[in-house]
């Protein structure tokens, strides 16, 4: 299978068909391509929004991690 996304500058486009597709039925489609909208989480934005939230807290990281893990031990 071949797939190529291009931005034509004219109405004509020269198409080269690979040798392994000669004498076979092939399908050629011309469709508009829109950039996909990403519904994924933007890590940089999350970091910017949350950076420094815990800076002024007096937390013991080992105790904090232990508390988080104990929450999983108590689940049904």
ABEGO torsion letter per residue (X at the ends): XBBBBBBBABABBBBBBBAAABGBBBBBBBBBBBBBBBABBBAAAAAAAABGAAAABBBBAAAAAAAAAAAAAABX
